[in-house]
Amino acid sequence: MIRSELIQKLADENPHLYQRDVERIVNTVFEEITDTMARGDRVELRGFGAFSVKKRDARIGRNPRTGESVPVEEKHVPFFKTGKLLRDRLNGK
Amino acid sequence: MTEKTLTRMDLSEAVFREVGLSRNESAELVENILTHLSDALVAGEQVKISSFGTFSVRDKAARVGRNPKTGQEVPIKPRRVLTFRPSHLMKDRVAEGNKR
């Protein structure tokens, strides 16, 4: 499923809404999640999962081609942990 | 800085502000989005949201695990797990926003 298919499903279920409003709703939800993580906060959606930010410490990396050592700065990466209900559903429970 | 946790309520509040539906209907739509995502994944589909990321379901083989406390071997059954791969855009925004 891709973004446009999700929008289509919601539009079909909500014939009283304009397609462009459904698009805005879907975009707002994903935007809000990204914005929240960009601020360093987390989003917890019980039953589905939680989006959070993990810190990766600075380290000495290596150029795999030349074997040369290069310093890699500390950075923050997005992380998703599946919720219990969804994990159980994936396994037919 | 203390980390804040947003919930469904905050997402539906954003929809309410942005689109101007009632609070009730905004909450319902947020819930329906999550249901559609979950249903597709449970059906074994990959979910690809451009500029956000990709959720995919992976099959894990059975293996012998170990209780780290007692050292006792326990069988782990084959199972399906969900992985999320953030888009480059999300990675960049999260890295940029959390820079000191």
Backbone of each chain as ProteinMPNN parsed JSONL, in Angstrom:
{"seq_chain_A": "MIRSELIQKLADENPHLYQRDVERIVNTVFEEITDTMARGDRVELRGFGAFSVKKRDARIGRNPRTGESVPVEEKHVPFFKTGKLLRDRLNGK", "coords_chain_A": {"N_chain_A": [[0.839, -1.194, 0.0], [0.533, 2.209, -0.813], [0.942, 5.78, -0.182], [-1.053, 7.151, -1.75], [-2.951, 5.167, -2.127], [-3.842, 4.693, 0.431], [-5.05, 7.16, 0.932], [-7.093, 7.01, -0.95], [-8.642, 4.846, 0.045], [-9.594, 5.972, 2.446], [-10.996, 8.12, 1.421], [-13.018, 6.803, 0.031], [-14.425, 5.712, 2.165], [-15.378, 7.956, 3.342], [-17.424, 9.647, 1.921], [-18.495, 12.171, 2.177], [-16.449, 13.926, 2.454], [-14.139, 16.151, 0.852], [-11.807, 15.054, -1.583], [-9.366, 16.437, -1.511], [-9.297, 17.311, 1.102], [-9.091, 14.923, 2.5], [-6.582, 14.177, 1.639], [-5.113, 16.214, 2.886], [-5.548, 15.568, 5.55], [-4.289, 13.052, 5.847], [-1.658, 13.789, 5.149], [-1.129, 15.646, 7.178], [-1.089, 14.046, 9.485], [1.193, 12.368, 9.088], [3.157, 14.351, 8.755], [3.072, 15.576, 11.265], [4.064, 13.583, 12.922], [6.716, 13.341, 11.996], [7.615, 15.995, 12.486], [7.445, 16.037, 15.269], [9.422, 14.187, 16.056], [11.595, 15.536, 14.998], [11.81, 17.553, 16.802], [12.803, 16.193, 18.883], [11.067, 14.782, 20.422], [8.675, 12.121, 21.267], [6.253, 9.901, 19.669], [3.549, 8.139, 20.703], [1.553, 5.54, 19.807], [-0.727, 3.724, 20.949], [-1.169, 0.239, 20.598], [-0.509, 0.338, 17.953], [2.18, 1.372, 17.574], [5.347, 2.974, 18.513], [7.015, 5.99, 17.789], [10.263, 7.156, 18.063], [13.292, 8.944, 18.966], [16.62, 8.07, 18.516], [19.878, 8.303, 19.906], [22.947, 8.311, 18.284], [26.178, 7.667, 19.138], [29.204, 9.601, 18.64], [31.758, 8.327, 16.534], [34.672, 6.523, 15.359], [34.818, 6.102, 12.079], [35.273, 4.168, 9.062], [36.571, 4.485, 5.841], [35.368, 2.337, 3.567], [36.509, 1.742, 1.2], [39.114, 2.751, 1.02], [40.07, 2.195, 3.501], [40.756, 4.086, 5.217], [40.678, 5.982, 8.27], [37.911, 7.829, 9.475], [36.452, 10.49, 11.256], [33.198, 10.206, 12.656], [30.446, 12.163, 13.326], [28.382, 12.598, 16.287], [24.976, 11.589, 16.028], [21.374, 11.826, 15.492], [18.771, 9.473, 15.095], [15.687, 8.349, 13.546], [13.37, 6.087, 15.114], [11.351, 3.162, 15.24], [9.115, 1.333, 17.208], [7.256, -1.568, 17.246], [3.892, -1.867, 18.333], [2.279, -3.788, 20.96], [-0.231, -4.968, 20.394], [-0.378, -4.915, 17.565], [1.882, -6.426, 16.957], [1.1, -8.894, 17.969], [-1.133, -9.353, 16.335], [0.116, -9.619, 13.851], [1.165, -12.087, 14.148], [-0.958, -13.726, 14.148], [-2.428, -13.81, 16.528]], "CA_chain_A": [[0.0, 0.0, 0.0], [1.263, 3.461, -0.823], [0.198, 6.923, 0.345], [-2.247, 7.478, -2.535], [-3.955, 4.119, -1.908], [-4.401, 4.974, 1.759], [-5.95, 8.306, 0.747], [-8.259, 6.522, -1.681], [-9.476, 4.054, 0.96], [-10.266, 6.883, 3.367], [-11.948, 8.917, 0.643], [-14.162, 5.921, -0.234], [-15.194, 5.538, 3.408], [-15.905, 9.253, 3.775], [-17.854, 10.331, 0.689], [-18.884, 13.558, 2.453], [-15.256, 14.778, 2.493], [-13.439, 16.373, -0.415], [-10.551, 14.311, -1.735], [-8.209, 17.243, -1.097], [-9.276, 17.343, 2.562], [-8.566, 13.627, 2.934], [-5.137, 14.289, 1.428], [-4.535, 17.075, 3.932], [-5.609, 14.846, 6.818], [-3.222, 12.047, 5.834], [-0.373, 14.472, 5.18], [-0.96, 16.256, 8.5], [-0.727, 13.009, 10.453], [2.599, 11.967, 8.908], [3.955, 15.548, 9.023], [3.095, 15.802, 12.708], [4.958, 12.576, 13.506], [8.085, 13.738, 11.651], [7.918, 17.233, 13.226], [7.625, 15.707, 16.682], [10.751, 13.591, 16.2], [12.599, 16.563, 14.694], [11.968, 18.319, 18.054], [13.39, 15.306, 19.896], [9.99, 14.156, 21.199], [8.215, 10.852, 20.713], [4.822, 9.731, 19.42], [3.161, 6.793, 21.099], [0.221, 5.209, 19.313], [-1.052, 2.439, 21.59], [-1.729, -0.788, 19.733], [0.171, 0.396, 16.659], [3.612, 1.425, 17.824], [5.864, 4.25, 18.999], [8.123, 6.602, 17.058], [11.124, 7.913, 18.961], [14.582, 9.352, 18.411], [17.754, 7.454, 19.21], [21.141, 9.0, 19.711], [24.096, 7.484, 17.904], [27.385, 8.364, 19.59], [30.279, 9.861, 17.688], [32.638, 7.167, 16.456], [35.645, 6.566, 14.28], [34.384, 5.232, 10.998], [36.332, 3.813, 8.129], [36.206, 4.469, 4.43], [35.501, 0.918, 3.24], [37.276, 1.628, -0.035], [40.54, 3.023, 1.234], [40.478, 1.744, 4.826], [41.149, 5.279, 5.952], [39.821, 6.337, 9.399], [37.267, 9.138, 9.408], [35.587, 10.721, 12.416], [31.776, 10.362, 12.372], [29.851, 12.941, 14.413], [27.174, 12.124, 16.966], [23.763, 11.981, 15.294], [20.096, 11.294, 15.977], [18.049, 8.749, 14.049], [14.317, 7.949, 13.884], [13.235, 4.68, 15.49], [9.961, 2.73, 15.431], [8.932, 0.061, 17.907], [5.905, -2.07, 17.02], [3.057, -2.025, 19.525], [1.999, -5.183, 21.318], [-1.417, -5.474, 19.695], [-0.039, -5.148, 16.156], [2.819, -7.554, 16.943], [0.285, -10.108, 18.152], [-1.959, -9.563, 15.134], [0.995, -10.101, 12.777], [1.419, -13.494, 14.398], [-2.224, -14.434, 14.172], [-2.999, -13.978, 17.868]], "C_chain_A": [[0.877, 1.248, 0.0], [0.342, 4.599, -0.389], [-1.112, 7.169, -0.403], [-3.345, 6.42, -2.36], [-4.63, 4.287, -0.548], [-5.413, 6.112, 1.663], [-7.235, 7.863, 0.053], [-9.212, 5.737, -0.786], [-10.268, 4.964, 1.89], [-11.321, 7.715, 2.639], [-13.205, 8.082, 0.352], [-15.051, 5.766, 0.996], [-15.872, 6.825, 3.855], [-16.343, 10.095, 2.592], [-18.254, 11.789, 0.924], [-17.675, 14.497, 2.505], [-14.691, 14.963, 1.09], [-12.151, 15.568, -0.411], [-9.363, 15.135, -1.213], [-8.136, 17.383, 0.426], [-8.718, 16.04, 3.121], [-7.041, 13.627, 2.767], [-4.484, 15.096, 2.527], [-4.512, 16.365, 5.28], [-4.455, 13.848, 6.912], [-1.852, 12.725, 5.936], [-0.093, 15.083, 6.545], [-0.491, 15.228, 9.518], [0.756, 12.623, 10.316], [3.561, 13.132, 9.17], [4.171, 15.733, 10.519], [4.061, 14.824, 13.391], [6.415, 12.969, 13.233], [8.508, 14.989, 12.431], [8.229, 16.94, 14.686], [9.013, 15.117, 16.92], [11.848, 14.604, 15.922], [12.822, 17.468, 15.912], [12.589, 17.478, 19.152], [12.344, 14.627, 20.762], [9.563, 12.841, 20.563], [6.702, 10.831, 20.501], [4.46, 8.297, 19.751], [1.73, 6.53, 20.678], [-0.098, 3.797, 19.785], [-1.673, 1.459, 20.61], [-1.059, -0.811, 18.367], [1.684, 0.387, 16.851], [4.048, 2.802, 18.286], [7.041, 4.707, 18.151], [8.967, 7.405, 18.042], [12.445, 8.213, 18.27], [15.685, 8.686, 19.207], [19.024, 8.204, 18.88], [22.224, 8.0, 19.328], [25.345, 8.262, 18.283], [28.357, 8.608, 18.448], [31.191, 8.637, 17.67], [33.676, 7.386, 15.358], [35.186, 5.576, 13.221], [35.561, 4.933, 10.08], [35.8, 3.913, 6.71], [36.441, 3.049, 3.933], [36.377, 0.701, 2.001], [38.767, 1.743, 0.245], [41.024, 2.507, 2.587], [40.898, 2.891, 5.726], [40.185, 5.562, 7.114], [39.222, 7.724, 9.206], [36.377, 9.326, 10.633], [34.144, 10.883, 11.974], [31.146, 11.062, 13.572], [28.673, 12.222, 15.056], [25.96, 12.498, 16.118], [22.52, 11.322, 15.885], [19.337, 10.654, 14.833], [16.638, 8.384, 14.506], [14.265, 6.454, 14.189], [11.76, 4.351, 15.696], [9.929, 1.403, 16.166], [7.47, -0.358, 17.745], [5.15, -2.236, 18.33], [2.666, -3.481, 19.728], [0.826, -5.756, 20.509], [-1.091, -5.81, 18.238], [0.914, -6.333, 16.024], [2.056, -8.872, 17.068], [-0.553, -10.394, 16.912], [-1.125, -10.1, 13.977], [1.242, -11.595, 12.911], [0.137, -14.28, 14.649], [-2.81, -14.661, 15.547], [-4.195, -13.063, 18.066]], "O_chain_A": [[1.857, 1.32, 0.741], [-0.867, 4.419, -0.247], [-2.157, 7.371, 0.217], [-4.531, 6.74, -2.436], [-5.829, 4.053, -0.399], [-6.497, 6.04, 2.241], [-8.33, 8.288, 0.423], [-10.428, 5.927, -0.839], [-11.464, 4.76, 2.1], [-12.398, 7.978, 3.172], [-14.322, 8.596, 0.419], [-16.275, 5.697, 0.885], [-16.818, 6.8, 4.642], [-15.732, 11.119, 2.283], [-18.343, 12.563, -0.029], [-17.838, 15.715, 2.59], [-14.752, 14.062, 0.254], [-11.493, 15.417, 0.619], [-8.468, 14.601, -0.558], [-7.052, 17.554, 0.983], [-7.966, 16.046, 4.096], [-6.309, 13.144, 3.631], [-3.431, 14.72, 3.044], [-3.576, 16.534, 6.062], [-3.738, 13.798, 7.912], [-0.993, 12.296, 6.706], [1.041, 15.048, 7.022], [0.401, 15.504, 10.321], [1.481, 12.56, 11.31], [4.64, 12.94, 9.731], [5.279, 16.005, 10.981], [4.781, 15.194, 14.318], [7.249, 12.933, 14.138], [9.613, 15.045, 12.97], [9.15, 17.514, 15.267], [9.7, 15.497, 17.868], [12.915, 14.548, 16.534], [13.883, 18.077, 16.049], [12.872, 17.985, 20.237], [12.69, 13.962, 21.738], [10.015, 12.484, 19.475], [5.969, 11.636, 21.076], [4.991, 7.357, 19.16], [0.804, 7.205, 21.129], [0.215, 2.813, 19.116], [-2.598, 1.808, 19.877], [-1.036, -1.843, 17.697], [2.379, -0.497, 16.35], [3.22, 3.7, 18.438], [7.941, 3.928, 17.835], [8.44, 8.242, 18.774], [12.683, 7.791, 17.139], [15.685, 8.733, 20.437], [19.232, 8.673, 17.761], [22.389, 6.968, 19.978], [25.555, 9.38, 17.811], [28.336, 7.916, 17.429], [31.37, 7.984, 18.698], [33.568, 8.304, 14.545], [35.17, 4.366, 13.446], [36.684, 5.387, 10.301], [34.688, 3.466, 6.426], [37.584, 2.596, 3.879], [36.913, -0.386, 1.788], [39.57, 0.939, -0.228], [42.228, 2.388, 2.813], [41.342, 2.684, 6.855], [38.976, 5.393, 6.949], [39.914, 8.669, 8.827], [35.632, 8.42, 11.005], [33.872, 11.614, 11.021], [31.296, 10.608, 14.707], [28.05, 11.351, 14.448], [25.91, 13.591, 15.553], [22.613, 10.383, 16.675], [19.262, 11.208, 13.736], [16.404, 8.139, 15.69], [15.006, 5.661, 13.61], [11.009, 5.151, 16.255], [10.628, 0.461, 15.796], [6.559, 0.404, 18.069], [5.713, -2.696, 19.323], [2.715, -4.294, 18.805], [0.89, -6.879, 20.008], [-1.482, -6.864, 17.738], [0.784, -7.145, 15.108], [2.339, -9.837, 16.359], [-0.669, -11.544, 16.488], [-1.595, -10.938, 13.208], [1.496, -12.285, 11.925], [0.144, -15.343, 15.27], [-3.597, -15.587, 15.741], [-4.805, -13.067, 19.135]]}, "seq_chain_B": "MTEKTLTRMDLSEAVFREVGLSRNESAELVENILTHLSDALVAGEQVKISSFGTFSVRDKAARVGRNPKTGQEVPIKPRRVLTFRPSHLMKDRVAEGNKR", "coords_chain_B": {"N_chain_B": [[16.771, 19.082, 28.713], [13.508, 17.865, 28.66], [11.876, 15.061, 27.282], [8.966, 15.0, 25.349], [5.867, 13.232, 25.086], [3.785, 12.519, 22.447], [0.376, 11.678, 21.621], [-2.363, 9.827, 20.107], [-4.339, 11.737, 20.534], [-3.044, 14.195, 20.244], [-2.387, 14.073, 17.56], [-4.917, 14.035, 16.379], [-5.764, 16.489, 17.196], [-4.065, 18.109, 15.705], [-5.047, 17.55, 13.15], [-7.605, 18.557, 13.434], [-7.041, 21.319, 13.79], [-5.76, 21.862, 11.366], [-7.477, 21.046, 9.253], [-10.063, 21.521, 9.976], [-12.238, 19.869, 10.607], [-14.671, 18.414, 12.859], [-13.711, 17.808, 16.306], [-14.286, 15.224, 17.068], [-14.638, 13.871, 14.626], [-12.121, 14.219, 13.531], [-10.563, 12.704, 15.277], [-11.58, 10.216, 14.731], [-10.809, 9.841, 12.079], [-8.013, 9.764, 12.304], [-7.773, 7.414, 13.739], [-8.814, 5.634, 11.833], [-6.865, 5.798, 9.861], [-4.691, 4.561, 11.135], [-5.776, 2.027, 11.455], [-6.084, 1.162, 8.779], [-3.392, 1.093, 8.001], [-2.414, -0.891, 9.763], [-4.025, -3.108, 9.031], [-3.223, -3.604, 6.375], [-0.577, -4.344, 6.8], [-0.867, -6.61, 8.421], [-2.019, -8.236, 6.558], [0.193, -8.856, 5.207], [1.248, -7.073, 3.471], [3.482, -4.556, 2.155], [3.944, -1.288, 3.402], [4.22, 1.794, 2.017], [5.056, 4.988, 2.513], [5.536, 7.818, 0.91], [8.226, 10.086, 1.361], [8.018, 9.748, 4.07], [8.354, 7.025, 5.175], [8.99, 3.425, 5.077], [7.094, 0.613, 5.959], [7.729, -2.707, 6.599], [6.987, -6.226, 6.562], [8.61, -8.921, 8.004], [9.675, -12.309, 7.842], [10.75, -14.341, 10.459], [12.961, -16.954, 11.139], [12.628, -20.029, 13.041], [14.442, -20.441, 16.1], [16.948, -21.413, 18.515], [16.727, -20.066, 21.59], [18.024, -18.476, 24.582], [17.578, -18.369, 28.025], [18.747, -15.617, 29.545], [19.3, -15.389, 32.196], [19.156, -17.895, 33.506], [20.457, -19.476, 31.741], [19.259, -21.475, 30.468], [18.133, -23.342, 27.651], [15.697, -22.273, 25.317], [13.121, -22.912, 23.001], [12.496, -20.766, 20.23], [9.787, -19.846, 18.436], [9.004, -19.68, 14.869], [8.358, -16.409, 13.612], [6.577, -13.371, 12.712], [7.854, -10.202, 12.048], [7.756, -6.618, 12.295], [9.289, -4.083, 10.448], [10.515, -0.751, 10.331], [11.554, 1.522, 7.974], [12.947, 4.545, 7.847], [12.4, 7.362, 5.637], [14.755, 9.176, 3.541], [14.292, 11.868, 3.777], [12.964, 12.068, 6.27], [14.999, 11.101, 7.962], [16.965, 13.061, 7.566], [15.62, 15.338, 8.524], [15.202, 14.676, 11.203], [17.817, 14.311, 12.1], [18.873, 16.864, 11.648], [17.169, 18.507, 13.209], [17.805, 17.709, 15.791], [20.356, 18.37, 16.267], [23.096, 19.679, 18.164]], "CA_chain_B": [[15.499, 19.106, 28.007], [12.768, 16.618, 28.834], [11.228, 14.614, 26.066], [7.51, 14.953, 25.459], [5.263, 12.147, 24.309], [2.501, 12.814, 21.825], [-0.499, 10.523, 21.461], [-3.437, 9.99, 19.112], [-5.071, 12.967, 20.788], [-2.305, 15.311, 19.655], [-2.497, 13.964, 16.106], [-6.249, 14.467, 15.944], [-5.803, 17.945, 17.422], [-3.405, 18.708, 14.538], [-5.992, 17.426, 12.033], [-8.665, 19.515, 13.768], [-6.51, 22.664, 13.499], [-5.339, 21.979, 9.968], [-8.51, 20.786, 8.262], [-11.322, 22.117, 10.394], [-13.322, 18.935, 10.906], [-14.929, 18.429, 14.292], [-12.708, 17.042, 17.062], [-14.693, 13.819, 17.019], [-14.367, 13.299, 13.315], [-10.662, 14.199, 13.385], [-10.073, 11.548, 16.038], [-12.01, 9.019, 14.018], [-9.979, 9.685, 10.88], [-6.677, 9.322, 12.736], [-7.923, 6.001, 14.079], [-8.988, 4.879, 10.594], [-5.557, 5.718, 9.189], [-3.903, 3.522, 11.818], [-6.396, 0.729, 11.161], [-5.724, 0.78, 7.409], [-1.968, 0.726, 7.985], [-2.287, -2.178, 10.452], [-4.658, -4.179, 8.254], [-2.375, -3.912, 5.222], [0.614, -5.051, 7.299], [-1.288, -7.941, 8.873], [-2.237, -8.996, 5.32], [1.513, -9.163, 4.656], [1.63, -6.043, 2.5], [4.425, -3.52, 2.545], [3.304, 0.022, 3.365], [5.244, 2.754, 1.614], [4.549, 6.347, 2.556], [6.607, 8.628, 0.344], [8.818, 11.135, 2.202], [7.902, 9.386, 5.491], [9.13, 5.805, 5.367], [8.409, 2.155, 4.633], [6.891, -0.444, 6.938], [7.64, -4.015, 5.961], [6.83, -7.386, 7.431], [9.638, -9.918, 7.707], [9.534, -13.597, 8.517], [11.944, -14.77, 11.183], [12.99, -18.41, 11.29], [12.703, -20.543, 14.408], [15.815, -20.597, 16.571], [17.036, -21.757, 19.922], [17.143, -18.928, 22.405], [18.539, -18.869, 25.878], [17.215, -17.484, 29.121], [20.043, -15.05, 29.927], [19.471, -15.493, 33.645], [19.4, -19.274, 33.94], [21.261, -20.187, 30.745], [18.487, -22.58, 29.919], [17.731, -23.184, 26.262], [14.255, -22.278, 25.053], [12.861, -22.785, 21.563], [11.749, -19.594, 19.793], [9.03, -20.238, 17.251], [9.082, -18.727, 13.757], [7.402, -15.32, 13.837], [6.627, -12.256, 11.769], [8.155, -8.935, 12.703], [7.557, -5.412, 11.5], [10.409, -3.146, 10.504], [10.241, 0.555, 9.738], [12.734, 2.153, 7.409], [12.606, 5.952, 7.609], [12.845, 7.938, 4.367], [15.898, 10.087, 3.686], [13.787, 13.159, 4.243], [12.746, 11.989, 7.71], [16.313, 10.984, 8.614], [17.612, 14.374, 7.52], [14.93, 16.29, 9.403], [15.429, 14.279, 12.595], [19.228, 14.587, 12.396], [19.037, 18.322, 11.663], [16.419, 19.08, 14.323], [18.354, 17.322, 17.096], [21.76, 18.787, 16.336], [23.319, 20.634, 19.248]], "C_chain_B": [[14.765, 17.788, 28.228], [11.956, 16.339, 27.582], [9.727, 14.506, 26.312], [6.988, 13.776, 24.655], [3.911, 12.566, 23.774], [1.69, 11.525, 21.673], [-1.468, 10.772, 20.3], [-4.138, 11.334, 19.259], [-4.38, 14.169, 20.144], [-2.386, 15.278, 18.131], [-3.872, 14.43, 15.646], [-6.434, 15.961, 16.183], [-5.17, 18.673, 16.225], [-4.33, 18.67, 13.324], [-7.13, 18.434, 12.208], [-8.237, 20.939, 13.399], [-6.327, 22.882, 12.006], [-6.498, 21.916, 8.989], [-9.875, 21.332, 8.667], [-12.507, 21.17, 10.465], [-13.607, 19.049, 12.398], [-13.858, 17.608, 14.991], [-13.003, 15.552, 16.981], [-14.312, 13.158, 15.706], [-12.867, 13.227, 13.049], [-10.082, 12.972, 14.069], [-10.392, 10.256, 15.299], [-11.126, 8.769, 12.79], [-8.566, 9.227, 11.224], [-6.712, 7.821, 13.043], [-8.045, 5.146, 12.808], [-7.681, 4.75, 9.814], [-4.741, 4.588, 9.812], [-4.459, 2.125, 11.535], [-6.029, 0.255, 9.756], [-4.264, 0.352, 7.311], [-1.802, -0.669, 8.588], [-2.834, -3.322, 9.606], [-3.793, -4.585, 7.064], [-1.162, -4.731, 5.676], [0.27, -6.466, 7.746], [-1.543, -8.84, 7.665], [-0.906, -9.307, 4.625], [2.002, -8.159, 3.63], [2.7, -5.126, 3.057], [3.678, -2.183, 2.485], [4.371, 1.09, 3.144], [4.644, 4.141, 1.592], [5.677, 7.271, 2.107], [6.96, 9.786, 1.271], [8.593, 10.897, 3.705], [8.749, 8.146, 5.767], [8.367, 4.572, 4.911], [8.3, 1.181, 5.791], [6.903, -1.758, 6.181], [7.616, -5.136, 6.983], [7.878, -8.41, 7.033], [9.386, -11.192, 8.485], [10.841, -13.961, 9.189], [11.859, -16.275, 11.384], [13.011, -18.802, 12.769], [14.173, -20.627, 14.825], [15.8, -20.986, 18.042], [17.549, -20.541, 20.68], [17.644, -19.423, 23.737], [18.028, -17.877, 26.921], [18.521, -16.922, 29.687], [20.336, -15.215, 31.426], [19.875, -16.906, 34.06], [20.278, -20.039, 32.957], [20.513, -21.327, 30.089], [18.051, -22.313, 28.471], [16.213, -23.209, 26.128], [14.033, -22.121, 23.548], [12.107, -21.491, 21.273], [11.099, -19.954, 18.47], [9.247, -19.243, 16.108], [8.045, -17.635, 13.975], [7.574, -14.256, 12.776], [6.907, -10.982, 12.546], [8.007, -7.784, 11.723], [8.807, -4.555, 11.597], [9.992, -1.856, 9.819], [11.547, 1.133, 9.238], [12.381, 3.601, 7.087], [13.129, 6.427, 6.255], [14.052, 8.835, 4.623], [15.457, 11.42, 4.241], [13.591, 13.141, 5.754], [14.072, 11.922, 8.459], [17.004, 12.335, 8.687], [16.958, 15.341, 8.494], [15.164, 15.968, 10.871], [16.881, 14.578, 13.0], [19.443, 16.093, 12.571], [18.392, 18.932, 12.911], [17.02, 18.784, 15.689], [19.831, 17.657, 17.246], [21.953, 19.774, 17.478], [24.115, 21.842, 18.753]], "O_chain_B": [[15.331, 16.716, 28.011], [11.432, 17.24, 26.927], [9.28, 13.993, 27.338], [7.595, 13.371, 23.663], [3.007, 12.921, 24.531], [2.247, 10.43, 21.605], [-1.394, 11.791, 19.613], [-4.487, 11.986, 18.275], [-5.032, 15.044, 19.575], [-2.447, 16.324, 17.485], [-3.989, 15.137, 14.644], [-7.176, 16.622, 15.456], [-5.665, 19.711, 15.786], [-4.396, 19.631, 12.558], [-7.558, 19.077, 11.25], [-8.995, 21.673, 12.766], [-6.681, 23.926, 11.457], [-6.512, 22.647, 7.999], [-10.734, 21.577, 7.82], [-13.656, 21.607, 10.394], [-12.864, 19.71, 13.123], [-13.172, 16.806, 14.357], [-12.098, 14.728, 16.844], [-13.754, 12.061, 15.668], [-12.393, 12.284, 12.416], [-9.221, 12.286, 13.517], [-9.582, 9.33, 15.25], [-10.748, 7.633, 12.503], [-7.989, 8.401, 10.518], [-5.816, 7.068, 12.663], [-7.453, 4.071, 12.718], [-7.422, 3.724, 9.184], [-4.171, 3.759, 9.102], [-3.703, 1.164, 11.394], [-5.7, -0.915, 9.561], [-3.934, -0.62, 6.632], [-1.137, -1.527, 8.007], [-2.201, -4.369, 9.474], [-3.647, -5.773, 6.777], [-0.772, -5.693, 5.014], [1.02, -7.407, 7.486], [-1.319, -10.049, 7.724], [-0.888, -9.949, 3.575], [3.037, -8.359, 2.995], [2.814, -4.941, 4.268], [2.857, -1.981, 1.59], [5.284, 1.269, 3.95], [3.808, 4.442, 0.74], [6.649, 7.48, 2.833], [6.081, 10.388, 1.888], [8.939, 11.75, 4.522], [9.736, 8.207, 6.5], [7.241, 4.667, 4.422], [9.267, 0.944, 6.515], [6.161, -1.914, 5.212], [8.138, -5.021, 8.092], [8.018, -8.731, 5.853], [8.942, -11.162, 9.633], [11.907, -13.9, 8.577], [10.81, -16.803, 11.755], [13.368, -18.0, 13.632], [15.045, -20.859, 13.988], [14.775, -20.898, 18.717], [18.655, -20.057, 20.441], [17.687, -20.625, 23.998], [18.054, -16.668, 26.694], [19.32, -17.671, 30.25], [21.491, -15.18, 31.85], [20.799, -17.099, 34.849], [20.787, -21.113, 33.278], [21.061, -22.053, 29.259], [17.655, -21.201, 28.123], [15.531, -24.039, 26.73], [14.679, -21.296, 22.902], [11.171, -21.151, 21.997], [11.774, -20.32, 17.507], [9.629, -18.097, 16.345], [6.956, -17.914, 14.477], [8.564, -14.229, 12.044], [6.281, -10.713, 13.571], [8.114, -7.947, 10.507], [9.327, -4.323, 12.689], [9.221, -1.862, 8.859], [12.525, 1.225, 9.979], [11.608, 3.863, 6.166], [14.164, 5.961, 5.78], [14.339, 9.206, 5.761], [16.144, 12.03, 5.061], [13.996, 14.074, 6.447], [14.255, 12.601, 9.469], [17.556, 12.712, 9.72], [17.643, 16.076, 9.204], [15.307, 16.873, 11.693], [17.136, 15.041, 14.111], [20.103, 16.536, 13.51], [18.994, 19.768, 13.584], [16.778, 19.521, 16.645], [20.472, 17.277, 18.226], [21.085, 20.607, 17.738], [24.399, 22.755, 19.529]]}, "name": "protein", "num_of_chains": 2, "seq": "MIRSELIQKLADENPHLYQRDVERIVNTVFEEITDTMARGDRVELRGFGAFSVKKRDARIGRNPRTGESVPVEEKHVPFFKTGKLLRDRLNGKMTEKTLTRMDLSEAVFREVGLSRNESAELVENILTHLSDALVAGEQVKISSFGTFSVRDKAARVGRNPKTGQEVPIKPRRVLTFRPSHLMKDRVAEGNKR"}
